[in-house]
Amino acid sequence: MKHRIVTAAQMKEIERAEGAAHADLTVTFDSYKPLHMAESSAPLCGKIVCADIGIQDEWHPEF
């Protein structure tokens, strides 16, 4: 089986792909991403750990 890396931006555009991997653990860096909360993708993430990598709050862009 061939695996591919899917970015958060790509996950916004796709629902659950047939044969999508189900992770036991997902490590995200700095902050949670939309795909970690999305109804279609959250169940695939397993336990989610947000790792602090030292990015200060004031460095985040405002949307």
Secondary structure, DSSP 8 states (H G I E B T S, - for coil): -------HHHHHH----TT----SEEEEESS--HHHH-TTTHHHH-EEEEE-----GGGS---
